[in-house]
Amino acid sequence: MPSAQAPDRFPAELPVIRQMGRTASGRAWLDRLPGIIREIEERWELRLGAPFHGGSCSWVAPARCPGGAAAMLKVTWPHREADGEAPALHAWDGHGAVRLLRRCRESGALLIERCRPGTPLGEAPLPPAERLTLAAGLLRDLWAAPPPPDGELERMDGVCAEWAGLVQERMARLRPGYDPGLVAHGADLLRSLPATAAREVVVHGDANPGNVLAAERRPWLAIDPKPMLGDPAYDPWPLATQLDAPFAHPDPRRVLRERYALLAGELDEDPARLLAWSAARAVESALWSADHDDIPGGAEELTQARLLADLAGR
């Protein structure tokens, strides 16, 4: 790729350069990326800074708009999970998430609100319970938004049924030595939970502590959604399990039980349902890891799934 024209924009150590360079489709997109950025920069009259060193499939850089307002330019490798980001941000309209300022459908470029100072919730000097309460408030805002027009977001029931099939296919093909009963249970949950939801909302889809940032317009805002239309109980898993390493605690059952009780109370959800979704998603993640040459990592995730399923009573 013609990185020599702007070496500060495309350093070799940039995660998106390393990750996308591993596949033919990724390399083809990287070849187009400098031209995409130049075209958007000129059309939207942006002044761009050096890209952020984060994300494995998106090029993201700070931008200044013609009037001087701060923003972020995000150009994403075309893939299924990215398709729903703009419709969801538009539906949320800044309520709980960053605002979408402009969009170019053809190039996949988004101009979005910039979060400053941008400290991730996972690094905030606050007690875990307070951080979970803050994040739950954002989720309530996101879930309250009216959904976008039909067809703009994938439906959770269809996506999770597809995942359940992949879980079973990967288990049979890879034979990673995982507990077959737990894997089958996870696949069953992926099929059954969406069908028994009491309501459907626009879920964030990846509400981990790194995707909630300190901001100016509001104290905290969500970024980088992987949205779907479906059961809100799908969302809290990464918040509950990735904040301050609860599985490494001397008594992880107590910590997790308290966290899920807190989240259930804040979100008006059944804690057993939140835990069941977490177990299902952990099983799916474990088999994804196995299919991407990380069987030990998947085994650790499956151990976590067993604890979550036990706490759910399922």
Secondary structure, 3 states (H helix, E strand, C coil): CCHHHCCCCCCCCCHHHHHHCCCHHHHHHHHHHHHHHHHHHHHCCCEECCCCCCCCCEEEEEEECCCCCEEEEEEECCCHHHCCHHHHHHHHCCCCECCEEEEECCCCEEEEECCCCCCEHHHCCCCHHHHHHHHHHHHHHHHCCCCCCCCCCCEHHHHHHHHHHHHHHHHHHHCCCCCHHHHHHHHHHHHHCHHHCCCCEEECCCCCHHHEEECCCCCEEECCCCCEEECHHHCCHHHHHHCCCHHHCCCHHHHHHHHHHHHHHHHCCCHHHHHHHHHHHHHHHHHHHHHCCCHHHHHHHHHHHHHHHHHHCC
